[in-house]
Amino acid sequence: MLPHPTFYVKRSIYEKFGLYKINYQIAADFELITRFVSNNITLNRVPAITIKQREGGVSSASFKGRVQGNHEIVMACKENGIYTNIFFIMLKVPYKVFTLLARWLVGVKK
């Protein structure tokens, strides 16, 4: 998942591809971005830090939230024609551990 706390979208894109799907309780943002990308919408990244955001939220507040979020990510990928499975999604766990360890080693504060 790309960082998206300041994710801006033109109104015409929403009109063409739709809004957030409310049947996704946790991964609606992931599904929306996946839908845009799978329809060849170009994403542009601003190469500057514009906000400081802590990690957390519903998807990481509990084990149940993590399971539901991962399930919704798999559903969103399938719905948008992207092959994945729960085992592939779970590969993000070692990546997150590595990221947290790297931040700790270089002294990055949360």
Secondary structure as GFF3:
##gff-version 3
##sequence-region A 1 110
A	DSSP	alpha_helix	11	17	.	.	.	ID=ss1
A	DSSP	alpha_helix	28	38	.	.	.	ID=ss2
A	DSSP	alpha_helix	58	61	.	.	.	ID=ss3
A	DSSP	alpha_helix	63	79	.	.	.	ID=ss4
A	DSSP	alpha_helix	86	89	.	.	.	ID=ss5
A	DSSP	alpha_helix	92	106	.	.	.	ID=ss6
###
